[in-house]
Amino acid sequence: MRWGLIALCGAAVLAACGPSAPNAYPEAARARFETSCPSASAVCTCTWDQITRTLTYEEYDAALARFRETGNMDPRITRARTKCIERHPGG
């Protein structure tokens, strides 16, 4: 019984380490993103996936508004893009 409980807890911890599910975004948001970062690019596809898993649509929309106003990109978006550039060099 004790080993079963330990195994179950271990499995739950490992499951929590997996990637989070993407947040819901309107299709128009993806279409706008793809005007400057086409889906044919592995980096762009990866970046969109990372953004949708990291930020809610509301957070993403607010980050874009701040970028337009101040020129400062949200660090979570910068990290997502950097991670994808490193994962897909040249592409």
MMTF fields as JSON, N, C-alpha, C and O atoms, coordinates in Angstrom:
{
  "mmtfVersion": "1.0.0",
  "mmtfProducer": "UNKNOWN",
  "numBonds": 363,
  "numAtoms": 364,
  "numGroups": 91,
  "numChains": 1,
  "numModels": 1,
  "chainsPerModel": [1],
  "groupsPerChain": [91],
  "chainIdList": ["A"],
  "bondAtomList": [4, 2, 8, 6, 12, 10, 16, 14, 20, 18, 24, 22, 28, 26, 32, 30, 36, 34, 40, 38, 44, 42, 48, 46, 52, 50, 56, 54, 60, 58, 64, 62, 68, 66, 72, 70, 76, 74, 80, 78, 84, 82, 88, 86, 92, 90, 96, 94, 100, 98, 104, 102, 108, 106, 112, 110, 116, 114, 120, 118, 124, 122, 128, 126, 132, 130, 136, 134, 140, 138, 144, 142, 148, 146, 152, 150, 156, 154, 160, 158, 164, 162, 168, 166, 172, 170, 176, 174, 180, 178, 184, 182, 188, 186, 192, 190, 196, 194, 200, 198, 204, 202, 208, 206, 212, 210, 216, 214, 220, 218, 224, 222, 228, 226, 232, 230, 236, 234, 240, 238, 244, 242, 248, 246, 252, 250, 256, 254, 260, 258, 264, 262, 268, 266, 272, 270, 276, 274, 280, 278, 284, 282, 288, 286, 292, 290, 296, 294, 300, 298, 304, 302, 308, 306, 312, 310, 316, 314, 320, 318, 324, 322, 328, 326, 332, 330, 336, 334, 340, 338, 344, 342, 348, 346, 352, 350, 356, 354, 360, 358],
  "bondOrderList": [1, 1, 1, 1, 1, 1, 1, 1, 1, 1, 1, 1, 1, 1, 1, 1, 1, 1, 1, 1, 1, 1, 1, 1, 1, 1, 1, 1, 1, 1, 1, 1, 1, 1, 1, 1, 1, 1, 1, 1, 1, 1, 1, 1, 1, 1, 1, 1, 1, 1, 1, 1, 1, 1, 1, 1, 1, 1, 1, 1, 1, 1, 1, 1, 1, 1, 1, 1, 1, 1, 1, 1, 1, 1, 1, 1, 1, 1, 1, 1, 1, 1, 1, 1, 1, 1, 1, 1, 1, 1],
  "groupList": [{"groupName": "MET", "atomNameList": ["N", "CA", "C", "O"], "elementList": ["N", "C", "C", "O"], "formalChargeList": [0, 0, 0, 0], "bondAtomList": [1, 0, 2, 1, 3, 2], "bondOrderList": [1, 1, 2], "singleLetterCode": "M", "chemCompType": "L-PEPTIDE LINKING"}, {"groupName": "ARG", "atomNameList": ["N", "CA", "C", "O"], "elementList": ["N", "C", "C", "O"], "formalChargeList": [0, 0, 0, 0], "bondAtomList": [1, 0, 2, 1, 3, 2], "bondOrderList": [1, 1, 2], "singleLetterCode": "R", "chemCompType": "L-PEPTIDE LINKING"}, {"groupName": "TRP", "atomNameList": ["N", "CA", "C", "O"], "elementList": ["N", "C", "C", "O"], "formalChargeList": [0, 0, 0, 0], "bondAtomList": [1, 0, 2, 1, 3, 2], "bondOrderList": [1, 1, 2], "singleLetterCode": "W", "chemCompType": "L-PEPTIDE LINKING"}, {"groupName": "GLY", "atomNameList": ["N", "CA", "C", "O"], "elementList": ["N", "C", "C", "O"], "formalChargeList": [0, 0, 0, 0], "bondAtomList": [1, 0, 2, 1, 3, 2], "bondOrderList": [1, 1, 2], "singleLetterCode": "G", "chemCompType": "PEPTIDE LINKING"}, {"groupName": "LEU", "atomNameList": ["N", "CA", "C", "O"], "elementList": ["N", "C", "C", "O"], "formalChargeList": [0, 0, 0, 0], "bondAtomList": [1, 0, 2, 1, 3, 2], "bondOrderList": [1, 1, 2], "singleLetterCode": "L", "chemCompType": "L-PEPTIDE LINKING"}, {"groupName": "ILE", "atomNameList": ["N", "CA", "C", "O"], "elementList": ["N", "C", "C", "O"], "formalChargeList": [0, 0, 0, 0], "bondAtomList": [1, 0, 2, 1, 3, 2], "bondOrderList": [1, 1, 2], "singleLetterCode": "I", "chemCompType": "L-PEPTIDE LINKING"}, {"groupName": "ALA", "atomNameList": ["N", "CA", "C", "O"], "elementList": ["N", "C", "C", "O"], "formalChargeList": [0, 0, 0, 0], "bondAtomList": [1, 0, 2, 1, 3, 2], "bondOrderList": [1, 1, 2], "singleLetterCode": "A", "chemCompType": "L-PEPTIDE LINKING"}, {"groupName": "CYS", "atomNameList": ["N", "CA", "C", "O"], "elementList": ["N", "C", "C", "O"], "formalChargeList": [0, 0, 0, 0], "bondAtomList": [1, 0, 2, 1, 3, 2], "bondOrderList": [1, 1, 2], "singleLetterCode": "C", "chemCompType": "L-PEPTIDE LINKING"}, {"groupName": "VAL", "atomNameList": ["N", "CA", "C", "O"], "elementList": ["N", "C", "C", "O"], "formalChargeList": [0, 0, 0, 0], "bondAtomList": [1, 0, 2, 1, 3, 2], "bondOrderList": [1, 1, 2], "singleLetterCode": "V", "chemCompType": "L-PEPTIDE LINKING"}, {"groupName": "PRO", "atomNameList": ["N", "CA", "C", "O"], "elementList": ["N", "C", "C", "O"], "formalChargeList": [0, 0, 0, 0], "bondAtomList": [1, 0, 2, 1, 3, 2], "bondOrderList": [1, 1, 2], "singleLetterCode": "P", "chemCompType": "L-PEPTIDE LINKING"}, {"groupName": "SER", "atomNameList": ["N", "CA", "C", "O"], "elementList": ["N", "C", "C", "O"], "formalChargeList": [0, 0, 0, 0], "bondAtomList": [1, 0, 2, 1, 3, 2], "bondOrderList": [1, 1, 2], "singleLetterCode": "S", "chemCompType": "L-PEPTIDE LINKING"}, {"groupName": "ASN", "atomNameList": ["N", "CA", "C", "O"], "elementList": ["N", "C", "C", "O"], "formalChargeList": [0, 0, 0, 0], "bondAtomList": [1, 0, 2, 1, 3, 2], "bondOrderList": [1, 1, 2], "singleLetterCode": "N", "chemCompType": "L-PEPTIDE LINKING"}, {"groupName": "TYR", "atomNameList": ["N", "CA", "C", "O"], "elementList": ["N", "C", "C", "O"], "formalChargeList": [0, 0, 0, 0], "bondAtomList": [1, 0, 2, 1, 3, 2], "bondOrderList": [1, 1, 2], "singleLetterCode": "Y", "chemCompType": "L-PEPTIDE LINKING"}, {"groupName": "GLU", "atomNameList": ["N", "CA", "C", "O"], "elementList": ["N", "C", "C", "O"], "formalChargeList": [0, 0, 0, 0], "bondAtomList": [1, 0, 2, 1, 3, 2], "bondOrderList": [1, 1, 2], "singleLetterCode": "E", "chemCompType": "L-PEPTIDE LINKING"}, {"groupName": "PHE", "atomNameList": ["N", "CA", "C", "O"], "elementList": ["N", "C", "C", "O"], "formalChargeList": [0, 0, 0, 0], "bondAtomList": [1, 0, 2, 1, 3, 2], "bondOrderList": [1, 1, 2], "singleLetterCode": "F", "chemCompType": "L-PEPTIDE LINKING"}, {"groupName": "THR", "atomNameList": ["N", "CA", "C", "O"], "elementList": ["N", "C", "C", "O"], "formalChargeList": [0, 0, 0, 0], "bondAtomList": [1, 0, 2, 1, 3, 2], "bondOrderList": [1, 1, 2], "singleLetterCode": "T", "chemCompType": "L-PEPTIDE LINKING"}, {"groupName": "ASP", "atomNameList": ["N", "CA", "C", "O"], "elementList": ["N", "C", "C", "O"], "formalChargeList": [0, 0, 0, 0], "bondAtomList": [1, 0, 2, 1, 3, 2], "bondOrderList": [1, 1, 2], "singleLetterCode": "D", "chemCompType": "L-PEPTIDE LINKING"}, {"groupName": "GLN", "atomNameList": ["N", "CA", "C", "O"], "elementList": ["N", "C", "C", "O"], "formalChargeList": [0, 0, 0, 0], "bondAtomList": [1, 0, 2, 1, 3, 2], "bondOrderList": [1, 1, 2], "singleLetterCode": "Q", "chemCompType": "L-PEPTIDE LINKING"}, {"groupName": "LYS", "atomNameList": ["N", "CA", "C", "O"], "elementList": ["N", "C", "C", "O"], "formalChargeList": [0, 0, 0, 0], "bondAtomList": [1, 0, 2, 1, 3, 2], "bondOrderList": [1, 1, 2], "singleLetterCode": "K", "chemCompType": "L-PEPTIDE LINKING"}, {"groupName": "HIS", "atomNameList": ["N", "CA", "C", "O"], "elementList": ["N", "C", "C", "O"], "formalChargeList": [0, 0, 0, 0], "bondAtomList": [1, 0, 2, 1, 3, 2], "bondOrderList": [1, 1, 2], "singleLetterCode": "H", "chemCompType": "L-PEPTIDE LINKING"}],
  "groupTypeList": [0, 1, 2, 3, 4, 5, 6, 4, 7, 3, 6, 6, 8, 4, 6, 6, 7, 3, 9, 10, 6, 9, 11, 6, 12, 9, 13, 6, 6, 1, 6, 1, 14, 13, 15, 10, 7, 9, 10, 6, 10, 6, 8, 7, 15, 7, 15, 2, 16, 17, 5, 15, 1, 15, 4, 15, 12, 13, 13, 12, 16, 6, 6, 4, 6, 1, 14, 1, 13, 15, 3, 11, 0, 16, 9, 1, 5, 15, 1, 6, 1, 15, 18, 7, 5, 13, 1, 19, 9, 3, 3],
  "groupIdList": [1, 2, 3, 4, 5, 6, 7, 8, 9, 10, 11, 12, 13, 14, 15, 16, 17, 18, 19, 20, 21, 22, 23, 24, 25, 26, 27, 28, 29, 30, 31, 32, 33, 34, 35, 36, 37, 38, 39, 40, 41, 42, 43, 44, 45, 46, 47, 48, 49, 50, 51, 52, 53, 54, 55, 56, 57, 58, 59, 60, 61, 62, 63, 64, 65, 66, 67, 68, 69, 70, 71, 72, 73, 74, 75, 76, 77, 78, 79, 80, 81, 82, 83, 84, 85, 86, 87, 88, 89, 90, 91],
  "secStructList": [7, 2, 2, 2, 2, 2, 2, 2, 2, 2, 2, 2, 2, 2, 2, 2, 6, 1, 7, 7, 7, 7, 7, 7, 7, 7, 2, 2, 2, 2, 2, 2, 2, 2, 2, 2, 1, 7, 6, 6, 1, 2, 2, 2, 2, 2, 2, 2, 2, 2, 2, 2, 2, 2, 1, 7, 2, 2, 2, 2, 2, 2, 2, 2, 2, 2, 2, 2, 2, 2, 1, 7, 7, 7, 2, 2, 2, 2, 2, 2, 2, 2, 2, 2, 2, 2, 2, 1, 6, 6, 7],
  "xCoordList": [0.829, 0.0, 0.875, 0.646, 1.878, 2.75, 3.477, 3.579, 3.991, 4.71, 3.785, 4.192, 2.556, 1.579, 1.322, 1.225, 1.211, 0.985, 2.201, 2.041, 3.385, 4.612, 4.684, 5.027, 4.362, 4.397, 3.363, 3.638, 2.191, 1.144, 1.567, 1.356, 2.153, 2.642, 3.758, 3.801, 4.645, 5.725, 5.191, 5.678, 4.193, 3.587, 2.912, 2.981, 2.265, 1.596, 2.612, 2.366, 3.736, 4.787, 5.345, 5.542, 5.6, 6.139, 5.131, 5.522, 3.868, 2.844, 2.778, 2.523, 3.0, 2.962, 4.15, 4.109, 5.195, 6.382, 6.23, 7.055, 5.22, 5.029, 4.597, 4.306, 4.557, 4.156, 2.693, 1.847, 2.423, 1.05, 0.256, 0.815, -1.037, -1.904, -1.946, -1.862, -2.074, -2.147, -3.42, -4.472, -3.315, -4.49, -5.29, -4.755, -6.56, -7.427, -7.125, -7.068, -6.935, -6.695, -7.66, -7.966, -8.144, -8.957, -8.098, -6.907, -8.681, -7.944, -7.36, -6.307, -8.039, -7.547, -6.191, -5.36, -5.966, -4.684, -3.557, -2.477, -3.819, -2.794, -2.55, -1.406, -3.606, -3.465, -2.622, -1.785, -2.836, -2.027, -0.569, 0.338, -0.347, 1.016, 1.712, 2.88, 0.994, 1.586, 1.854, 2.551, 1.317, 1.657, 3.107, 3.723, 3.656, 5.057, 5.957, 7.182, 5.355, 6.129, 5.382, 4.521, 5.703, 4.917, 4.99, 6.014, 3.894, 3.812, 4.73, 4.958, 5.264, 6.209, 7.552, 8.348, 7.795, 9.038, 8.89, 7.949, 9.817, 9.783, 9.914, 9.287, 10.731, 10.893, 9.564, 9.179, 8.868, 7.597, 6.529, 5.789, 6.452, 5.479, 5.77, 4.857, 7.027, 7.443, 7.133, 6.627, 7.434, 7.204, 5.724, 5.361, 4.871, 3.425, 2.982, 2.203, 3.476, 3.129, 3.572, 2.813, 4.789, 5.299, 4.492, 4.186, 4.152, 3.375, 2.022, 1.595, 1.341, -0.002, 0.024, -0.981, 1.141, 1.26, 1.686, 1.468, 2.289, 2.821, 1.887, 1.767, 1.228, 0.373, -1.079, -1.351, -1.984, -3.383, -3.532, -2.652, -4.624, -4.819, -4.849, -4.312, -5.464, -5.546, -4.159, -3.872, -3.293, -1.922, -1.144, -0.377, -1.348, -0.69, -1.135, -0.31, -2.431, -2.977, -2.434, -2.079, -2.375, -1.826, -0.331, 0.154, 0.396, 1.824, 2.042, 2.956, 1.216, 1.341, 1.01, 1.667, 0.002, -0.356, 0.796, 1.119, 1.419, 2.57, 3.728, 4.417, 3.942, 5.021, 4.779, 5.706, 3.543, 3.229, 3.429, 3.857, 3.116, 3.219, 4.646, 5.086, 5.367, 6.677, 7.855, 8.994, 7.586, 8.673, 9.327, 10.29, 8.82, 9.377, 8.537, 7.341, 9.187, 8.488, 8.425, 9.366, 7.323, 7.142, 8.235, 8.439, 8.935, 10.028, 9.584, 10.387, 8.345, 7.871, 7.824, 8.08, 7.501, 7.488, 8.922, 9.227, 9.786, 11.202, 11.802, 12.53, 11.502, 12.02, 11.492, 12.239, 10.206, 9.618, 10.339, 10.694, 10.556, 11.225, 12.676, 13.151, 13.371, 14.766, 14.877, 15.749, 14.0, 13.989, 13.814, 14.469, 12.933, 12.666, 13.803, 14.097, 14.441, 15.604, 16.718, 17.396, 16.906, 17.938, 17.566, 18.443, 16.288, 15.812, 15.836, 16.024, 15.645, 15.563, 16.554, 16.137, 17.838, 18.813, 18.655, 18.502, 18.696, 18.561, 17.143, 16.893, 16.198, 14.952, 13.656, 12.72],
  "yCoordList": [-1.191, 0.0, 1.258, 2.19, 1.264, 2.431, 2.675, 3.817, 1.596, 1.752, 2.228, 2.983, 1.782, 2.227, 3.719, 4.424, 4.2, 5.621, 6.436, 7.505, 5.954, 6.633, 6.683, 7.716, 5.573, 5.536, 6.495, 7.174, 6.552, 7.446, 8.909, 9.712, 9.248, 10.62, 10.96, 12.069, 10.025, 10.25, 10.484, 11.355, 9.704, 9.877, 11.238, 11.878, 11.681, 12.988, 14.12, 15.097, 13.989, 15.011, 15.06, 16.145, 13.913, 13.882, 14.426, 15.096, 14.156, 14.67, 16.191, 16.846, 16.749, 18.2, 18.874, 20.079, 18.126, 18.692, 18.827, 19.482, 18.238, 18.298, 19.683, 20.547, 19.889, 21.202, 21.495, 20.6, 22.76, 23.149, 23.192, 23.32, 23.084, 23.168, 24.615, 25.538, 24.817, 26.196, 26.885, 26.256, 28.167, 28.973, 29.247, 29.208, 29.52, 29.823, 31.225, 32.184, 31.332, 32.608, 32.695, 31.677, 33.889, 34.018, 33.764, 34.074, 33.218, 32.946, 34.225, 34.194, 35.351, 36.635, 36.995, 37.626, 36.604, 36.89, 36.126, 36.668, 34.881, 34.09, 34.665, 34.746, 35.058, 35.63, 36.907, 37.126, 37.749, 38.976, 38.615, 39.216, 37.631, 37.184, 36.709, 37.022, 35.957, 35.373, 36.399, 36.087, 37.612, 38.639, 39.068, 39.488, 38.967, 39.34, 38.138, 38.259, 36.988, 35.785, 34.598, 34.005, 34.247, 33.26, 31.846, 31.423, 31.143, 29.785, 28.808, 27.706, 29.179, 28.318, 28.24, 27.335, 29.172, 29.202, 28.368, 28.564, 27.444, 26.622, 27.486, 27.207, 28.536, 29.441, 30.122, 30.232, 30.577, 31.274, 30.339, 30.715, 29.126, 28.15, 27.828, 27.767, 27.624, 27.352, 28.541, 28.366, 29.749, 30.951, 31.099, 31.381, 30.915, 31.028, 29.993, 30.304, 28.775, 27.727, 28.108, 27.946, 28.609, 29.009, 30.171, 30.184, 31.136, 32.284, 31.826, 32.237, 30.971, 30.544, 29.655, 29.539, 29.039, 28.218, 29.055, 28.656, 30.207, 31.035, 32.158, 32.453, 32.785, 33.943, 33.655, 32.955, 34.195, 34.172, 35.172, 36.007, 35.094, 36.044, 37.472, 38.379, 37.676, 39.019, 39.55, 40.725, 38.689, 39.105, 39.417, 40.379, 38.607, 38.821, 40.139, 40.918, 40.38, 41.61, 42.842, 43.842, 42.754, 43.854, 44.043, 45.174, 42.942, 43.033, 43.73, 44.543, 43.42, 44.079, 45.561, 46.389, 45.9, 47.313, 48.07, 49.185, 47.468, 48.109, 48.269, 49.289, 47.258, 47.33, 48.488, 49.229, 48.642, 49.747, 51.102, 52.06, 51.181, 52.452, 52.777, 53.921, 51.778, 52.037, 51.475, 51.901, 50.531, 49.873, 48.753, 48.148, 48.466, 47.405, 46.14, 46.145, 45.048, 43.778, 43.066, 43.127, 42.399, 41.6, 40.533, 39.832, 40.392, 39.417, 37.985, 37.183, 37.647, 36.283, 36.008, 34.884, 37.018, 36.847, 36.758, 35.943, 37.592, 37.549, 36.187, 35.618, 35.661, 34.339, 33.255, 32.361, 33.327, 32.328, 32.328, 31.269, 33.508, 33.603, 33.135, 32.407, 33.546, 33.134, 31.618, 31.01, 31.018, 29.562, 28.878, 27.876, 29.424, 28.818, 29.04, 28.162, 30.194, 30.446, 29.469, 28.949, 29.221, 28.267, 26.845, 26.05, 26.519, 25.174, 24.919, 23.784, 25.972, 25.837, 26.785, 27.729, 26.553, 27.453, 27.435, 26.38, 28.609, 28.728, 28.621, 28.545, 28.615, 28.5, 28.626, 28.455],
  "zCoordList": [0.0, 0.0, 0.0, -0.771, 0.877, 0.973, -0.347, -0.795, -0.982, -2.242, -3.357, -4.239, -3.304, -4.3, -4.179, -5.183, -2.94, -2.705, -3.154, -3.743, -2.889, -3.302, -4.828, -5.404, -5.473, -6.941, -7.53, -8.52, -6.93, -7.405, -7.255, -8.163, -6.132, -5.917, -6.903, -7.436, -7.143, -8.096, -9.502, -10.222, -9.887, -11.214, -11.328, -12.377, -10.264, -10.278, -10.415, -11.122, -9.748, -9.841, -11.256, -11.804, -11.85, -13.208, -14.218, -15.174, -14.027, -14.938, -14.868, -15.878, -13.706, -13.542, -14.227, -14.477, -14.53, -15.167, -16.672, -17.308, -17.252, -18.696, -19.14, -18.313, -20.448, -20.959, -20.639, -20.623, -20.386, -20.091, -21.389, -22.479, -21.248, -22.422, -22.899, -22.089, -24.201, -24.691, -24.215, -24.097, -23.947, -23.598, -24.869, -25.977, -24.691, -25.843, -26.363, -25.593, -27.665, -28.348, -29.52, -30.142, -29.834, -31.042, -32.287, -32.292, -33.305, -34.539, -35.126, -35.763, -34.913, -35.424, -34.8, -35.454, -33.56, -32.901, -33.591, -33.825, -33.909, -34.607, -36.007, -36.454, -36.685, -38.028, -37.983, -38.859, -36.969, -36.828, -36.566, -37.141, -35.695, -35.384, -36.658, -36.886, -37.481, -38.676, -39.778, -40.745, -39.654, -40.642, -40.508, -41.488, -39.31, -39.109, -38.836, -38.858, -38.582, -38.281, -38.905, -38.255, -40.159, -40.896, -40.322, -39.783, -40.451, -39.904, -40.632, -40.133, -41.799, -42.506, -41.771, -42.023, -40.878, -40.1, -38.827, -38.057, -38.611, -37.401, -36.15, -35.129, -36.233, -35.089, -34.769, -33.604, -35.807, -35.593, -35.023, -34.114, -35.56, -35.049, -33.595, -32.772, -33.282, -31.904, -31.004, -29.896, -31.475, -30.669, -30.356, -29.214, -31.345, -31.099, -30.064, -29.162, -30.198, -29.238, -27.828, -26.872, -27.7, -26.382, -25.802, -24.61, -26.639, -26.166, -25.65, -24.571, -26.42, -26.006, -24.771, -24.07, -24.504, -23.295, -22.081, -20.937, -22.34, -21.26, -20.839, -19.65, -21.802, -21.514, -21.893, -22.868, -21.125, -21.546, -22.685, -22.896, -23.413, -24.503, -23.974, -24.609, -22.83, -22.242, -21.91, -22.138, -21.37, -21.061, -22.346, -22.397, -23.367, -24.652, -25.275, -25.754, -25.266, -25.83, -25.09, -25.713, -23.762, -22.964, -23.25, -23.294, -23.443, -23.753, -25.092, -25.227, -26.072, -27.373, -27.27, -27.902, -26.483, -26.295, -25.633, -26.042, -24.609, -23.949, -24.929, -24.919, -25.78, -26.758, -27.731, -28.06, -28.186, -29.099, -28.432, -29.076, -27.134, -26.407, -25.987, -26.105, -25.498, -24.895, -25.684, -25.491, -26.562, -27.281, -26.495, -26.968, -25.298, -24.457, -24.574, -24.284, -25.009, -25.15, -23.806, -23.015, -23.559, -22.344, -22.299, -23.291, -21.186, -21.099, -21.379, -21.856, -21.099, -21.363, -22.863, -23.297, -23.647, -25.101, -25.619, -26.49, -25.081, -25.473, -25.146, -25.96, -23.957, -23.571, -24.5, -24.899, -24.85, -25.746, -27.084, -27.601, -27.643, -28.948, -28.853, -29.724, -27.811, -27.632, -27.53, -28.15, -26.754, -26.59, -27.948, -28.235, -28.772, -30.074, -31.06, -31.871, -31.003, -31.862, -31.511, -32.398, -30.231, -29.802, -30.204, -30.542, -30.172, -30.492, -32.006, -32.444, -32.796, -34.258, -34.934, -35.605, -34.772, -35.394, -36.915, -37.53, -37.49, -38.935, -39.431, -40.634, -38.477, -39.044, -38.603, -39.383]
}
